[in-house]
Amino acid sequence: MRIQRIPFPKMRPLPWLKTRQVGIFAGLVAVAMIPLVGKALLQNSPRNLPEFINRLPDANDQAKMRQQQMSQQDFEAANALRNKQVSEQTAKLLKLANDLKVEVDKAGKDTLSLNAIRKADAIEKLAHNIKEKMTVQATTPSTN
């Protein structure tokens, strides 16, 4: 058996190599242009927004905004007043508790005076009152 030689044409440089280089170059140019195109797109105003979104508020809207602002201010004022009352009542509670402690220490270990029992009752009521004021959930005015 004899091996026969097959003639092959001379190999040329691969055409896909050049195409690959051109593709890489085009990709780099595209990536470099992304910030420029993005900036240009952000400068244009949106065209598909309805007119009423960008309009100025009319008299009704202004009145509604004033009312919401006033109700927000009222809410903040009521909250500040409540905080002040809780603070004052807490100071009073502390004073009553200290007075009761002094009175119990004076009276002795096994005896309590009627005045000490009244102070303990007042402390209990005041503590309950403070707890109620602290747990009050005041809601903000509705924005509708």
C-alpha positions, 0 to 999 in steps of 0.5 A: 500500500502506497501513501499518496500525498494530497496537495493542500493549498498554502495556509493564509492568515486566519481571517477570524483573527482580524475580525476578532480584533475589530470586534474587541475594538468596537466593544471598547468604543461602545463601553467608552461611550456609555457614560456620554450617552447616559448623560445625554439621556438624563439631560432630556426631560421625560416626554411621556409624563402627563401635564398635571404632574408638573403643574403648580398647585392651585388654591385648593391644593394650597389650602389642603397643604396648609391644613396638613401643615397646621394639623402636623404642627398641632400634633407636634404641639400636643406631643410636646405638651404630653411629654412635658406633663409626663416629665412633671408627673415623673418628677412628682412621682420621684418626690413622693417615692422618696418621701414615702421611703423616708416615712417608712424608714422613720416608722420602723420595720413592721408598722405603717402609718395611715399617711404612708398608706395614702402616699403609696396609694397616690404613688400607684395612681400617679404611676398608672397615670404616667403609664397611660400617657406614655402609651397613648398612641397619637396618630399623625393626621391623614395625608388624604 
